[in-house]
Amino acid sequence: MDLWRADSTGMLFHPNRVDFVLLPLLGLATAVSQIGLLKKHHLRLRKSLGQHILVDDNIAAKITEALDLDGSEGVIEIGPGLGALTHRLAERAKRVVAIEIDRRFASTLKAEMDGFDGARNVEIVEENILKADFAAIARERRDVETWKIVGNLPYYITSAILMMLIEARENFKSAVVTVQDEFARRLVAAPGSKDYSSLSIYVQYRLKPEILFTIKPTSFFPRPDVRSAVVRLEVLGRSSLRIEDEGLFFQTIRAAFGQRRKTLRRSLRTIPGLTPDIIGELDRTSGVGLDKRPEDISIEDFANLSNAIKEAVG
């Protein structure tokens, strides 16, 4: 049957009809406009692209507020969909560059924004976000000095987008992104937590992640199977850590978490040049207890350990 359901909200959508039986606690304006656009333009959401549109006006407002815009910044919006956030961003930012991979959504959003008086500062770019050049976006729009990023990241490429943001961090000040709640906890996890991982360290070394609030599945259409969380990522300046070899630093972290159930004394053996004798020496010189497991080791201790490895093997 050609029917889409969001059972827990009582919201029913059919290609030829939109019925709102019940929309508890949702912002009606966003819900009606977003699903109305699907009907108006005969659009179907594509599961292969992880498409879930935001239909909660209150959440849209909170995400926009979290960007803390003063009117002078530019905003790069990742996956604007049908514009649940875009209209709000247009009113608060100097420029908005909305990058959408789906040609149908890009053309629909462009047509809708063309009819909106306050959207002259909005550009709709049809492109895969993983191929976007943030440096070029900033360089080609010289009237904007500070850029921020916002987006509901598709779950299946969340990690890839995050790594891309880290690599492009010199081109923006902060990002406010929506991710799976479980993924968000990994980003902010501290040593000793079950969520602490190599991802936690990689992100926290370059960015300051903070979970702002969670979002119920009913705030999206269709409803996802998991809760989401909105995370702010502040770009950090130069690290205060003394790291002799950044490549070795991350190699040490990967080796440790690649066998996270084992102690460092055992997992470090996968690093070329580290013999049992050298590892025994590291236990004495690094200041890091190698009988610990990686989830108990802080970023500072990993820095000290990698420096000791550098000194031991050259």
C-alpha positions as CSV (number, residue, x, y, z in Angstrom):
1,M,0.0,0.0,0.0
2,D,1.4,3.4,-1.0
3,L,1.1,5.0,2.4
4,W,3.5,6.7,4.8
5,R,2.7,6.6,8.5
6,A,4.0,8.3,11.7
7,D,2.0,6.2,14.0
8,S,2.8,7.7,17.4
9,T,1.9,11.2,16.3
10,G,-1.4,10.2,14.7
11,M,-0.1,11.9,11.5
12,L,-1.0,10.3,8.3
13,F,0.2,11.1,4.8
14,H,-1.0,9.8,1.5
15,P,0.1,11.1,-1.9
16,N,-3.4,12.4,-2.7
17,R,-4.3,13.6,0.8
18,V,-2.9,15.0,4.0
19,D,-4.9,14.3,7.1
20,F,-3.9,15.7,10.5
21,V,-5.8,13.6,13.1
22,L,-3.5,14.6,16.0
23,L,-0.3,16.6,16.3
24,P,0.4,16.6,20.0
25,L,3.0,19.1,21.3
26,L,4.3,19.9,17.8
27,G,4.6,23.3,16.3
28,L,1.8,23.2,13.8
29,A,3.2,25.8,11.4
30,T,6.3,23.8,10.6
31,A,4.4,20.5,10.5
32,V,1.8,21.8,8.1
33,S,4.2,23.6,5.8
34,Q,6.6,20.8,5.5
35,I,4.2,18.0,4.9
36,G,2.1,20.4,2.8
37,L,5.1,20.9,0.5
38,L,5.5,17.1,0.1
39,K,1.9,16.9,-1.1
40,K,2.1,20.1,-3.2
41,H,5.2,18.9,-5.2
42,H,4.3,15.2,-5.1
43,L,7.5,14.3,-3.3
44,R,8.4,11.1,-1.6
45,L,11.2,10.8,1.0
46,R,14.1,8.6,0.0
47,K,15.2,6.1,2.6
48,S,18.5,5.7,0.7
49,L,19.3,9.3,1.6
50,G,18.2,9.0,5.2
51,Q,15.6,11.7,4.7
52,H,13.6,12.7,7.8
53,I,12.1,16.2,7.7
54,L,11.8,18.3,10.9
55,V,8.1,19.0,11.7
56,D,8.5,20.5,15.1
57,D,8.4,24.3,15.1
58,N,9.7,24.5,18.7
59,I,12.8,22.4,17.9
60,A,13.4,24.5,14.7
61,A,13.4,27.6,16.9
62,K,15.8,26.1,19.5
63,I,18.3,25.0,16.9
64,T,18.3,28.5,15.3
65,E,18.8,30.1,18.7
66,A,21.6,27.7,19.5
67,L,23.6,29.2,16.6
68,D,23.7,32.5,18.4
69,L,23.6,34.6,15.3
70,D,24.0,38.4,15.4
71,G,23.2,39.1,11.8
72,S,26.8,39.4,10.6
73,E,27.6,35.7,10.1
74,G,27.2,33.4,7.2
75,V,25.6,30.0,7.8
76,I,26.2,26.8,5.8
77,E,23.2,24.5,6.1
78,I,23.8,20.8,5.5
79,G,20.7,19.1,4.0
80,P,18.1,21.8,4.2
81,G,15.4,19.5,2.8
82,L,12.3,21.6,2.4
83,G,13.5,24.5,4.5
84,A,12.3,23.9,8.0
85,L,15.3,25.8,9.2
86,T,16.2,27.8,6.1
87,H,13.5,30.5,6.5
88,R,14.5,31.1,10.1
89,L,18.2,31.3,9.1
90,A,17.5,33.8,6.4
91,E,16.0,36.2,8.9
92,R,19.0,35.9,11.3
93,A,22.1,35.5,9.2
94,K,23.9,37.7,6.7
95,R,24.2,34.8,4.2
96,V,22.8,31.3,4.0
97,V,24.4,28.7,1.8
98,A,22.1,25.6,1.8
99,I,23.7,22.5,0.4
100,E,21.2,19.8,-0.7
101,I,22.0,16.6,-2.5
102,D,18.5,15.8,-3.7
103,R,17.7,17.6,-6.9
104,R,13.9,17.5,-6.2
105,F,14.3,19.1,-2.8
106,A,16.9,21.6,-4.1
107,S,14.6,22.8,-6.9
108,T,11.5,22.8,-4.6
109,L,13.3,24.8,-1.9
110,K,14.6,27.3,-4.4
111,A,11.2,27.9,-5.8
112,E,9.7,28.4,-2.4
113,M,12.5,30.7,-1.3
114,D,12.2,32.8,-4.4
115,G,8.7,33.7,-3.3
116,F,9.9,34.7,0.2
117,D,10.9,38.4,0.5
118,G,13.4,37.8,3.2
119,A,15.3,35.1,1.3
120,R,17.5,37.2,-1.0
121,N,20.5,36.2,1.1
122,V,19.9,32.5,0.6
123,E,21.7,30.3,-2.0
124,I,20.6,26.8,-2.7
125,V,23.4,24.6,-3.9
126,E,22.7,21.2,-5.3
127,E,25.7,19.1,-4.2
128,N,26.8,16.2,-2.1
129,I,27.9,17.6,1.2
130,L,30.9,15.3,1.3
131,K,32.2,17.0,-1.9
132,A,31.6,20.6,-0.7
133,D,34.5,22.9,-0.4
134,F,34.0,25.0,2.7
135,A,37.2,27.0,2.1
136,A,35.9,28.0,-1.4
137,I,32.5,28.9,0.0
138,A,34.1,31.3,2.5
139,R,36.7,32.7,0.1
140,E,34.1,33.5,-2.6
141,R,31.8,35.4,-0.3
142,R,34.1,38.0,1.1
143,D,31.4,40.1,2.7
144,V,31.1,37.5,5.4
145,E,34.0,37.1,7.9
146,T,32.5,34.5,10.3
147,W,30.8,31.2,9.2
148,K,28.8,28.8,11.2
149,I,27.3,25.4,10.2
150,V,24.0,23.8,11.0
151,G,22.3,20.6,9.9
152,N,20.5,17.4,10.6
153,L,23.2,14.9,9.6
154,P,22.0,11.8,7.8
155,Y,22.8,8.9,10.2
156,Y,24.5,6.8,7.6
157,I,27.2,9.4,6.9
158,T,27.4,11.2,10.2
159,S,31.0,10.1,10.9
160,A,32.1,11.1,7.4
161,I,30.6,14.6,7.7
162,L,32.1,15.0,11.2
163,M,35.6,14.1,9.9
164,M,35.1,16.6,7.1
165,L,34.1,19.3,9.5
166,I,37.2,18.7,11.5
167,E,39.4,18.9,8.5
168,A,37.7,22.2,7.4
169,R,37.6,23.7,10.9
170,E,39.7,26.7,9.9
171,N,36.8,27.9,7.8
172,F,34.1,28.2,10.5
173,K,33.6,29.2,14.1
174,S,31.1,26.6,15.3
175,A,28.6,24.1,14.2
176,V,25.2,23.0,15.6
177,V,24.3,19.5,14.3
178,T,21.6,17.0,14.9
179,V,22.9,13.4,15.3
180,Q,21.8,10.1,16.9
181,D,21.7,10.4,20.7
182,E,24.0,7.5,21.1
183,F,26.5,9.1,18.7
184,A,26.3,12.4,20.6
185,R,27.2,10.7,23.8
186,R,30.3,9.3,22.2
187,L,31.4,12.7,21.1
188,V,31.3,14.2,24.7
189,A,32.4,11.1,26.6
190,A,35.1,11.3,29.2
191,P,37.6,8.7,30.3
192,G,36.0,5.9,32.4
193,S,32.8,6.1,30.4
194,K,31.5,3.2,28.3
195,D,31.0,5.7,25.5
196,Y,34.6,6.9,25.5
197,S,36.3,5.9,22.3
198,S,38.9,7.0,19.7
199,L,36.2,9.1,18.2
200,S,35.8,11.0,21.5
201,I,39.5,11.8,21.5
202,Y,39.7,12.7,17.8
203,V,36.8,15.1,18.1
204,Q,37.8,16.7,21.5
205,Y,41.3,17.2,20.3
206,R,40.1,19.7,17.7
207,L,36.6,20.7,18.8
208,K,34.6,21.3,22.0
209,P,31.4,19.2,21.8
210,E,28.4,20.0,24.0
211,I,25.0,18.2,24.0
212,L,22.4,21.0,24.0
213,F,19.2,19.0,24.1
214,T,17.6,15.8,22.8
215,I,14.8,15.4,20.2
216,K,12.0,12.9,20.3
217,P,11.4,10.8,17.2
218,T,7.9,12.4,16.9
219,S,9.6,15.7,15.9
220,F,10.5,14.2,12.5
221,F,8.5,12.8,9.6
222,P,8.7,9.9,9.1
223,R,9.6,9.1,12.6
224,P,13.1,7.6,13.0
225,D,13.7,4.6,15.3
226,V,16.0,6.4,17.6
227,R,16.2,9.6,19.6
228,S,18.3,12.4,18.3
229,A,20.5,15.0,20.0
230,V,21.6,18.5,19.1
231,V,25.3,19.1,19.6
232,R,27.3,22.3,19.5
233,L,30.8,22.0,18.2
234,E,33.1,24.9,19.0
235,V,36.3,25.1,17.1
236,L,39.3,25.1,19.4
237,G,42.5,27.1,18.9
238,R,45.9,25.6,19.0
239,S,46.1,22.7,21.4
240,S,47.9,23.1,24.7
241,L,49.1,19.5,24.5
242,R,52.7,18.9,23.7
243,I,52.7,16.3,21.0
244,E,55.9,15.4,19.3
245,D,54.4,13.4,16.4
246,E,50.7,13.9,15.7
247,G,50.5,10.9,13.4
248,L,52.0,8.7,16.1
249,F,49.6,10.2,18.6
250,F,46.6,9.0,16.6
251,Q,48.3,5.7,15.7
252,T,48.7,5.0,19.4
253,I,45.0,5.8,20.0
254,R,43.9,3.5,17.2
255,A,46.1,0.7,18.4
256,A,44.7,1.0,21.9
257,F,41.0,1.2,21.0
258,G,41.4,-1.4,18.3
259,Q,41.7,-3.9,21.1
260,R,39.8,-2.0,23.8
261,R,39.2,-5.1,26.0
262,K,43.0,-5.6,26.3
263,T,45.4,-3.6,28.4
264,L,47.7,-1.1,26.8
265,R,50.6,-3.4,27.5
266,R,49.1,-5.9,25.0
267,S,47.5,-3.6,22.4
268,L,50.6,-1.5,21.9
269,R,52.4,-4.5,20.4
270,T,50.6,-3.8,17.1
271,I,52.7,-0.6,16.7
272,P,55.8,-1.3,14.6
273,G,59.0,-1.3,16.6
274,L,57.5,-1.8,20.0
275,T,59.0,-4.9,21.4
276,P,58.0,-6.3,24.8
277,D,61.3,-4.8,26.3
278,I,60.5,-1.4,24.9
279,I,56.9,-1.6,26.2
280,G,58.3,-2.5,29.6
281,E,60.5,0.6,29.5
282,L,57.5,2.7,28.4
283,D,55.6,1.6,31.5
284,R,58.4,3.2,33.6
285,T,59.1,6.4,31.5
286,S,55.7,7.5,30.1
287,G,53.9,8.1,33.4
288,V,51.0,6.1,32.0
289,G,50.1,2.7,33.6
290,L,50.1,0.2,30.8
291,D,48.0,-2.3,32.7
292,K,45.0,0.0,32.2
293,R,42.5,-0.3,29.3
294,P,42.2,2.5,26.8
295,E,38.8,3.7,28.1
296,D,40.6,4.8,31.3
297,I,43.3,6.9,29.5
298,S,42.9,10.6,29.1
299,I,43.9,12.6,26.0
300,E,46.8,14.1,28.0
301,D,48.0,10.6,28.9
302,F,47.8,9.4,25.3
303,A,49.9,12.5,24.4
304,N,52.5,11.6,27.0
305,L,52.5,7.9,25.9
306,S,53.0,8.8,22.2
307,N,55.8,11.2,23.1
308,A,57.5,8.4,25.0
309,I,57.1,6.0,22.1
310,K,58.6,8.6,19.8
311,E,61.6,8.9,22.1
312,A,62.0,5.1,22.4
313,V,61.7,4.1,18.7
314,G,62.6,7.4,17.0
